[in-house]
Amino acid sequence: MIFFTKKTKAKKYNQADLVLAVLKLKGPTTTDVFEYMGVKSPSAVIHRLRKSGYSITTKKIWKKTYKCSVVMHQAEYRLITSSLMMGGK
């Protein structure tokens, strides 16, 4: 049995933290994925991240969504890291 002797507060993450983590770990991600994860307005969050200094590109694509099997026009976001800017992968 494990006992916790010290109370610790869990860090609260906001939508910008979530979007940034997904872009770093998963790579290019579409609007419907962020909406499925609970991000109400992905474009607004991306805008705030860009204003904070992150380099994020937007590509318009046609793709099936999670909600339905209809092909829709959506944005695909990609975080540009320094290694990508230097020609790496």
BAFI-3210 file (N, C-alpha, C; in Angstrom, 3 decimals, decimal comma, padded with zeros to 6 digits):
// residues 89
n [1|2|3|4|5|6|7|8|9|10|11|12|13|14|15|16|17|18|19|20|21|22|23|24|25|26|27|28|29|30|31|32|33|34|35|36|37|38|39|40|41|42|43|44|45|46|47|48|49|50|51|52|53|54|55|56|57|58|59|60|61|62|63|64|65|66|67|68|69|70|71|72|73|74|75|76|77|78|79|80|81|82|83|84|85|86|87|88|89]
n.u [000,832|000,522|001,323|000,709|002,556|002,824|000,983|000,396|-000,111|-001,800|-000,623|-002,251|-003,256|-003,566|-005,424|-003,562|-001,182|-001,862|-002,268|000,301|001,837|000,754|001,432|004,211|004,699|003,111|003,203|002,261|-001,062|-004,607|-007,471|-009,874|-008,946|-007,899|-010,301|-011,726|-010,279|-011,097|-010,430|-011,773|-011,564|-009,320|-007,836|-007,672|-006,134|-003,759|-003,085|-002,516|-000,276|001,516|001,825|003,198|005,647|006,120|006,748|004,493|003,062|000,372|-001,601|-003,939|-006,116|-007,883|-009,806|-011,103|-013,238|-013,266|-015,818|-017,646|-017,807|-017,312|-015,548|-013,793|-012,800|-010,053|-007,782|-004,350|-001,965|001,461|004,268|007,165|010,392|013,706|015,514|014,189|014,164|016,804|017,141|017,009|015,339]
n.v [-001,176|002,216|005,269|008,710|011,335|013,998|016,677|017,370|019,680|019,265|020,249|022,694|022,538|024,484|025,174|026,007|024,826|022,136|022,017|022,731|020,608|018,420|019,089|018,991|016,310|014,607|015,737|017,115|018,257|018,215|020,453|019,145|017,129|018,545|019,745|017,464|016,765|018,641|021,288|024,286|026,390|025,969|027,579|030,076|029,463|028,643|031,084|032,602|031,162|031,661|034,424|034,317|033,553|031,092|029,178|028,274|026,557|026,688|024,586|024,120|021,450|018,603|016,312|013,412|013,693|013,198|013,162|012,553|010,662|012,285|014,040|016,933|020,392|021,469|022,847|022,091|021,974|022,677|022,502|024,366|023,562|024,432|022,619|021,785|024,126|024,326|022,407|019,797|016,761]
n.w [000,000|-000,800|000,661|000,665|001,789|001,437|000,228|-003,097|-005,672|-008,684|-011,828|-013,716|-017,010|-019,915|-022,975|-024,875|-023,959|-024,375|-027,199|-028,090|-027,014|-028,415|-031,066|-030,844|-030,104|-031,769|-034,290|-037,492|-037,279|-037,547|-037,616|-036,791|-035,101|-032,920|-032,053|-031,330|-029,115|-027,342|-027,700|-028,266|-030,175|-032,330|-034,167|-032,917|-030,677|-031,918|-033,052|-030,726|-029,800|-031,877|-031,542|-029,190|-030,004|-031,232|-034,168|-036,431|-039,056|-041,450|-043,368|-045,858|-046,259|-047,696|-045,970|-044,275|-041,445|-037,810|-036,741|-038,776|-041,845|-043,948|-046,436|-045,748|-045,990|-044,213|-041,748|-041,426|-038,991|-038,303|-036,267|-036,461|-035,895|-034,724|-035,846|-038,126|-039,552|-040,175|-042,058|-041,241|-040,053]
ca.u [000,000|001,313|000,771|001,289|002,735|002,839|-000,018|000,931|-001,142|-001,603|-000,500|-003,354|-002,817|-004,566|-005,527|-002,306|-000,249|-002,295|-001,979|001,748|002,303|000,343|002,252|005,582|004,772|002,451|003,545|001,164|-002,356|-005,697|-008,454|-010,834|-008,282|-007,888|-011,678|-012,053|-009,585|-011,718|-009,992|-012,960|-011,197|-007,899|-007,170|-007,381|-005,014|-002,577|-002,760|-001,851|001,055|002,359|002,147|004,154|006,951|006,235|006,581|003,532|002,540|-000,976|-001,789|-005,335|-006,187|-009,164|-009,620|-012,273|-013,206|-013,592|-017,257|-018,354|-016,891|-017,364|-014,292|-014,001|-011,639|-009,625|-006,406|-003,370|-000,952|002,762|005,223|008,468|011,454|014,969|016,163|013,515|014,594|018,178|017,153|016,935|014,003]
ca.v [000,000|003,438|006,429|009,978|012,148|015,406|017,025|018,085|020,174|018,918|021,439|022,892|022,795|025,174|024,666|026,280|023,765|020,909|022,131|022,703|019,251|017,552|019,422|018,522|014,848|013,921|016,341|017,833|017,904|018,956|021,138|018,221|016,398|019,443|019,883|016,188|016,776|019,627|022,648|024,863|027,193|025,724|028,685|031,118|028,974|028,724|032,513|032,991|030,540|032,417|035,704|034,002|033,303|029,783|029,179|027,230|026,746|026,201|024,058|023,739|020,104|017,901|015,116|012,937|014,134|012,187|013,158|011,871|010,171|013,219|014,743|018,366|021,277|021,856|023,321|021,199|022,802|022,038|023,288|024,408|023,608|024,952|021,611|021,793|025,340|024,114|021,376|018,461|016,150]
ca.w [000,000|-000,888|001,360|000,268|002,978|001,081|-000,772|-004,250|-006,571|-010,082|-012,659|-014,646|-018,375|-020,710|-024,339|-025,584|-023,551|-025,032|-028,634|-028,256|-026,732|-029,522|-032,233|-030,596|-030,013|-032,885|-035,570|-038,135|-036,700|-038,173|-036,781|-036,188|-034,009|-031,767|-031,578|-030,683|-027,824|-026,489|-028,009|-028,894|-031,337|-032,586|-034,861|-031,928|-029,851|-032,781|-033,157|-029,462|-029,775|-032,817|-030,901|-028,122|-030,606|-031,882|-035,609|-036,779|-040,406|-041,708|-044,713|-046,084|-046,852|-047,717|-045,141|-043,521|-040,047|-036,808|-036,465|-039,854|-042,874|-045,071|-046,681|-045,542|-046,074|-042,881|-041,587|-040,805|-038,350|-038,109|-035,495|-037,092|-034,889|-035,256|-036,679|-039,426|-040,239|-040,609|-043,093|-040,652|-039,995]
c.u [000,883|000,583|001,485|001,364|002,668|001,780|000,656|-000,231|-000,804|-001,546|-001,694|-002,782|-003,939|-004,553|-004,252|-001,261|-000,572|-001,940|-000,484|002,314|001,956|001,200|003,686|005,674|004,220|002,890|002,340|-000,195|-003,433|-006,665|-009,381|-010,230|-008,267|-009,292|-012,119|-011,435|-010,123|-011,261|-011,108|-012,645|-009,699|-007,182|-006,820|-006,198|-003,713|-002,131|-002,022|-000,451|002,013|002,773|003,161|005,533|007,129|005,980|005,711|002,988|001,141|-001,061|-003,262|-005,362|-007,630|-008,962|-010,933|-012,125|-013,519|-015,094|-018,044|-017,356|-016,916|-016,012|-014,576|-012,682|-011,283|-008,175|-005,564|-002,231|000,316|003,667|006,580|009,520|012,735|015,660|015,514|013,929|016,003|018,288|017,133|015,530|013,436]
c.v [001,249|004,570|007,680|010,874|013,639|015,663|017,793|018,515|019,751|020,207|021,515|023,240|023,500|024,632|024,904|025,222|022,461|020,929|022,032|021,298|018,302|017,816|018,926|017,003|014,127|014,449|017,045|017,324|018,796|019,531|020,151|017,416|017,266|019,619|018,624|016,122|017,859|021,061|023,291|025,628|027,037|026,892|029,814|030,719|029,045|030,178|032,995|032,407|031,264|033,760|035,517|033,646|031,954|029,915|027,982|027,543|026,163|025,774|023,658|022,396|019,624|016,587|014,715|013,361|012,970|012,058|012,397|011,482|011,039|013,907|016,239|019,120|021,707|022,297|022,234|022,076|022,006|023,002|023,209|024,556|024,104|023,929|021,542|023,008|025,174|023,007|019,963|017,929|016,240]
c.w [000,000|-000,170|000,858|001,489|002,682|000,018|-001,894|-005,134|-007,995|-010,888|-013,591|-016,009|-019,118|-022,133|-025,134|-025,239|-024,283|-026,519|-028,889|-028,033|-027,879|-030,755|-032,068|-030,674|-031,238|-034,234|-036,159|-037,651|-037,292|-037,132|-036,079|-035,038|-032,747|-031,190|-030,839|-029,279|-026,890|-026,697|-028,834|-030,176|-031,615|-033,250|-033,900|-031,045|-030,654|-032,912|-031,904|-029,367|-030,720|-032,213|-029,769|-028,677|-031,274|-033,375|-035,988|-038,164|-040,506|-043,159|-044,833|-046,813|-046,891|-046,981|-044,502|-042,069|-039,114|-036,609|-037,528|-040,941|-044,124|-045,201|-046,591|-045,679|-044,655|-042,867|-040,931|-040,288|-038,119|-037,351|-036,177|-035,992|-035,540|-036,148|-038,060|-040,231|-040,812|-041,659|-042,549|-040,665|-038,616]
res [m|i|f|f|t|k|k|t|k|a|k|k|y|n|q|a|d|l|v|l|a|v|l|k|l|k|g|p|t|t|t|d|v|f|e|y|m|g|v|k|s|p|s|a|v|i|h|r|l|r|k|s|g|y|s|i|t|t|k|k|i|w|k|k|t|y|k|c|s|v|v|m|h|q|a|e|y|r|l|i|t|s|s|l|m|m|g|g|k]
***
